[in-house]
Amino acid sequence: MNFGVFAYQAVPDAPRVEGTGHTAPPPGAEPSAAPSSGFGLITPLLILVPFILILFLQSRSQTKKQETAIASLKKGDRVLTQSGLVGRLLSIEGRYAKLELPPSGTKVTILRSGLVGRDTEGETTTTTSEPSAEKPKP
């Protein structure tokens, strides 16, 4: 392969202005633009900072909701864990929570942060409704 084509070409130097070490612009050329300001670098930051703040505030809000949900749990509640286990809460002590898993009654200890909250799907609401008096058929 012939790499001679890509060799440097002999280009004459631009004329120098007397008394300075800088080269003069070629005749008829416009003067170069002023150096750009830092606004081009700040623009992405102005866009990214609000998004980062929104994500931070949302995660903080979600953490507070999770903590209040766990704090509202009491002994005997039916709870759901992050791993999908459903059980009856026996106790919450420090970092740990004890659950009883139905139907075998197996007792497990999990981290308190592993609790999602109350499981309301399996609970049935008991409403006291009086039986309606049957009307005799004519």
Legacy VTK file of the C-alpha trace (Angstrom):
# vtk DataFile Version 3.0
C-alpha trace
ASCII
DATASET POLYDATA
POINTS 138 float
0.000 0.000 0.000
1.341 3.421 -0.914
1.265 5.824 2.061
3.053 8.565 0.178
-0.320 10.080 -0.667
-0.929 10.830 3.000
2.426 12.497 3.608
2.537 16.101 4.774
2.342 18.607 1.991
4.786 21.417 1.746
2.666 24.467 2.587
4.429 27.805 2.872
4.208 29.570 6.233
1.810 32.481 6.606
3.440 35.902 6.474
4.619 37.214 9.831
3.872 40.656 11.168
7.055 42.522 11.973
7.906 42.708 15.653
5.578 39.957 16.882
5.800 36.224 16.949
2.247 35.800 15.612
1.330 35.079 12.061
-0.815 37.590 10.244
-4.171 36.486 8.873
-4.204 35.946 5.126
-5.367 38.937 3.127
-9.147 39.125 2.762
-9.832 36.809 5.718
-12.171 37.893 8.487
-10.768 38.289 11.990
-11.332 35.245 14.230
-14.339 35.149 16.532
-13.960 36.028 20.194
-13.401 33.081 22.522
-16.666 31.480 23.557
-18.026 32.104 27.010
-18.647 29.346 29.583
-22.403 29.444 28.940
-22.105 26.454 26.611
-20.762 24.399 29.496
-23.325 25.651 32.008
-26.367 24.872 29.850
-26.328 21.080 30.439
-25.989 21.708 34.166
-28.996 24.029 34.127
-30.987 21.225 32.535
-29.713 18.338 34.690
-29.825 19.944 38.147
-33.664 20.279 38.299
-34.090 16.638 37.235
-31.646 15.454 39.883
-33.491 17.510 42.525
-36.851 16.072 41.461
-35.517 12.505 41.676
-33.974 13.178 45.090
-37.157 14.723 46.493
-39.345 11.911 45.136
-37.165 9.215 46.661
-37.125 11.074 49.979
-40.930 11.359 49.924
-41.281 7.667 49.099
-38.951 6.742 51.964
-41.044 8.789 54.399
-44.242 7.078 53.222
-42.594 3.666 53.654
-41.449 4.521 57.185
-44.916 5.734 58.199
-46.484 2.567 56.748
-44.106 0.376 58.776
-44.564 2.482 61.909
-48.339 2.056 61.695
-48.111 -1.759 61.771
-49.170 -3.526 64.936
-49.018 -7.072 66.232
-51.385 -9.411 64.406
-51.535 -7.412 61.144
-51.324 -9.292 57.879
-48.198 -7.904 56.169
-46.463 -8.187 52.826
-42.691 -8.382 52.387
-40.558 -7.212 49.480
-39.893 -10.831 48.533
-43.622 -11.515 48.242
-44.188 -13.396 51.485
-47.484 -12.764 53.222
-47.701 -13.421 56.920
-48.998 -12.334 60.297
-46.804 -9.870 62.181
-45.697 -11.207 65.550
-43.368 -8.380 66.622
-41.082 -5.596 65.447
-37.899 -5.267 67.490
-35.247 -2.780 66.353
-34.056 -3.735 62.889
-35.940 -7.030 62.752
-39.535 -8.163 62.392
-40.919 -11.595 63.198
-43.615 -13.084 60.972
-45.704 -16.214 61.065
-46.371 -17.669 57.644
-49.660 -19.489 57.070
-50.766 -22.312 56.815
-47.781 -24.128 58.348
-47.204 -21.547 61.063
-43.526 -21.214 60.200
-41.938 -18.296 62.025
-39.366 -16.203 60.184
-37.285 -13.187 61.121
-36.721 -10.573 58.425
-35.235 -7.109 58.299
-37.680 -4.357 59.124
-36.781 -2.647 55.841
-38.022 -5.791 54.039
-41.613 -5.057 55.046
-43.710 -3.337 52.412
-46.815 -2.729 54.515
-50.204 -4.160 55.329
-51.743 -6.667 52.968
-55.333 -5.591 52.522
-56.260 -7.988 49.706
-56.835 -11.023 51.896
-58.829 -9.181 54.534
-62.567 -9.219 54.296
-64.646 -6.407 55.630
-67.304 -7.542 58.022
-70.431 -5.509 57.734
-73.335 -6.164 59.985
-76.391 -6.193 57.875
-79.689 -7.241 59.269
-81.404 -10.004 57.375
-84.306 -8.611 55.469
-87.681 -9.834 56.488
-89.219 -11.955 53.775
-92.543 -10.856 52.522
-95.139 -13.562 52.184
-96.068 -14.369 48.638
-99.675 -13.576 47.799
LINES 1 139
138 0 1 2 3 4 5 6 7 8 9 10 11 12 13 14 15 16 17 18 19 20 21 22 23 24 25 26 27 28 29 30 31 32 33 34 35 36 37 38 39 40 41 42 43 44 45 46 47 48 49 50 51 52 53 54 55 56 57 58 59 60 61 62 63 64 65 66 67 68 69 70 71 72 73 74 75 76 77 78 79 80 81 82 83 84 85 86 87 88 89 90 91 92 93 94 95 96 97 98 99 100 101 102 103 104 105 106 107 108 109 110 111 112 113 114 115 116 117 118 119 120 121 122 123 124 125 126 127 128 129 130 131 132 133 134 135 136 137
